[in-house]
Amino acid sequence: MSPSTLRQREVLDGLRHVVNENLLLPLEKAWQPADFLPDMSAADWRNQLDDFRAPAQALSDEMLVVLIGNMVTEEALPNYSVSLNIIVQDFDGACEAPWSRWLRGWTAEENRHGDLLNAFLRLTGRVDMRAIELTIHHLINKGFQPRSYPDLYAGLVYTSFQERATRISHQNAAVMAESQGCDALGKICRRIAGDEARHETFYTRIVHAIMEQDAEGGVIAFGSLLRRIITMPGRHMFDGKDPNLFDHFSAVAQRTGLYTVQDYAGIVRHLVHTWSVDKRSLSGKAARAQDFICKHAERVEQQAERAAQTFANGAARPFSWIHDRTA
């Protein structure tokens, strides 16, 4: 283990009290997917199902594509949990240390997101569930590398970024769904966005604590991650047909405003402010990383208009997820 990794491990071990103070909601207070779905054991289950399905028939194919993309990304949760175990180091799977308890609790809360969106899409009757299931299978089977290894800090910076990104994406999906008359889906997406916001708060607090104790290491990790580009968790999506499925999904997300290049830049700017990156007194490699980070959002925004135009001019493409209709 390198000296820098040993230092990172020391800092993270010293933050166990912060983790312990920010553990998740007690299980008995947590929502469950069944709270948002028709009760198929009820005497009036058919009426409940009909009422649930009716508004979903008006959802646009673009709305379905971005919703499926979000759901597929959520369903690949096992890979994300595995990638974070380098930080937690729970080798027996049942450790009661704060970091281990957090990872299991976070995984359990996140698991509900894919379950709920999966059930919603299945009940609408408007999508090809086998094509979607195949995409999930491929994504989990492919594995996940956030390009942070072996940097322990970078994994937490990455998750801080992604939790905010998914919060924005689910919140925008809620607005889209409600504008198309599907309040049930809007409620689902808002609830998921609320979870993502709580998780984001945890990870950003942890990284802020890291910056307070090891600003040099924290800023270098942040800069290194941005230089490699913060890759999206679903980038290895594949449905067995379209090798560029993630790019095509991303084009629809940009075009609909679900998640855009401007959102990416906004997240970088938010984290710079939240972690006071621009106000820290640094030198050498850390100072160079600081300069890169503080100018990064502006560089991304300069490219945003060109990217938006490219996506806007792109032709609609067929998606197996929606029976090869175009979006």
Long-range contacts (C-beta under 8 A, 24 or more apart in sequence): 2-150, 4-217, 5-150, 5-151, 5-152, 7-214, 7-217, 8-151, 8-152, 8-153, 8-214, 8-217, 9-152, 11-210, 11-213, 11-214, 11-217, 12-87, 12-99, 12-152, 12-210, 14-213, 15-206, 15-209, 15-210, 16-97, 16-98, 16-99, 17-98, 18-205, 18-206, 18-209, 19-98, 19-99, 19-102, 19-206, 20-98, 22-102, 22-202, 22-205, 23-98, 23-101, 23-102, 23-105, 24-102, 24-105, 24-106, 24-109, 24-198, 25-109, 27-108, 30-109, 30-112, 31-112, 31-191, 32-112, 33-112, 33-115, 33-116, 33-119, 36-116, 36-120, 36-184, 36-187, 36-188, 36-191, 37-116, 37-119, 37-120, 37-123, 38-123, 49-123, 52-123, 52-184, 53-123, 53-124, 53-125, 55-181, 55-182, 55-183, 55-184, 55-185, 56-120, 56-123, 56-124, 56-126, 56-182, 56-184, 56-185, 57-124, 57-126, 58-180, 58-181, 58-182, 59-124, 59-126, 59-177, 59-180, 59-182, 59-185, 60-180, 60-327, 61-319, 61-322, 61-325, 61-326, 61-327, 62-252, 62-255, 62-256, 62-327, 63-173, 63-176, 63-177, 63-180, 63-256, 64-121, 64-126, 64-127, 64-321, 64-322, 64-327, 65-249, 65-252, 65-319, 65-321, 65-322, 65-327, 66-169, 66-173, 66-176, 66-249, 66-252, 66-253, 66-256, 66-258, 67-117, 67-121, 67-173, 67-177, 67-185, 68-121, 68-127, 68-132, 68-319, 68-321, 68-322, 69-234, 69-237, 69-249, 69-252, 69-253, 70-117, 70-166, 70-169, 70-170, 70-173, 70-258, 71-114, 71-117, 71-118, 71-121, 71-132, 72-132, 72-135, 72-136, 72-139, 72-234, 72-237, 73-139, 73-166, 73-232, 73-233, 73-234, 74-110, 74-113, 74-114, 74-117, 74-166, 74-192, 75-114, 75-118, 75-136, 75-139, 75-140, 76-136, 76-139, 76-140, 76-144, 76-233, 76-234, 77-107, 77-110, 77-111, 77-114, 78-140, 79-139, 79-140, 79-143, 79-144, 79-233, 80-110, 80-144, 80-233, 81-106, 81-107, 82-144, 83-144, 83-145, 83-146, 83-148, 83-155, 84-155, 84-159, 86-149, 86-150, 86-152, 86-155, 87-152, 87-155, 87-156, 102-202, 106-199, 106-202, 109-195, 109-199, 110-195, 110-199, 112-195, 113-192, 113-195, 116-188, 116-192, 117-188, 117-192, 120-184, 120-185, 120-188, 126-322, 127-321, 127-322, 127-323, 128-320, 128-321, 128-322, 128-323, 131-239, 131-240, 131-320, 131-321, 132-239, 132-321, 134-239, 134-240, 135-237, 135-238, 135-239, 135-245, 135-321, 138-236, 138-237, 138-238, 138-239, 138-240, 139-234, 139-236, 139-237, 139-238, 142-236, 142-238, 143-236, 144-233, 144-236, 146-231, 146-233, 147-225, 147-228, 147-231, 148-221, 148-225, 151-221, 151-224, 151-225, 153-207, 153-210, 153-214, 153-217, 153-218, 153-221, 153-222, 154-221, 154-222, 154-224, 154-225, 156-203, 156-206, 156-207, 156-210, 157-207, 157-218, 157-221, 157-222, 157-225, 157-271, 158-225, 158-230, 159-203, 160-200, 160-203, 160-204, 160-206, 160-207, 160-271, 161-225, 161-230, 161-267, 161-268, 161-271, 162-230, 162-233, 163-196, 163-197, 163-199, 163-200, 163-203, 164-196, 164-200, 164-204, 164-267, 164-270, 164-271, 165-232, 165-259, 165-263, 165-264, 165-267, 166-193, 166-196, 167-193, 167-196, 167-197, 167-200, 168-259, 168-263, 168-267, 169-253, 169-258, 169-259, 170-196, 172-257, 172-258, 172-259, 173-258, 176-256, 176-258, 204-271, 204-274, 204-275, 207-275, 208-274, 208-275, 208-276, 211-275, 211-276, 211-277, 211-280, 215-280, 215-282, 215-286, 216-282, 216-285, 216-286, 217-286, 218-275, 219-277, 219-280, 219-282, 219-286, 219-289, 219-290, 219-293, 220-285, 220-286, 220-289, 222-271, 222-275, 222-277, 222-289, 222-293, 223-288, 223-289, 223-290, 223-292, 223-293, 224-289, 226-268, 226-292, 226-293, 226-296, 227-292, 230-264, 239-320, 239-321, 240-320, 241-320, 242-317, 242-319, 242-320, 248-317, 248-319, 249-319, 251-311, 251-314, 251-317, 252-327, 254-307, 254-308, 254-311, 255-311, 255-312, 255-314, 260-304, 260-308, 261-300, 261-301, 261-303, 261-304, 261-307, 261-308, 262-301, 262-304, 262-308, 264-300, 265-297, 265-298, 265-300, 265-301, 265-304, 266-297, 268-293, 268-296, 268-297, 268-300, 269-297, 272-297
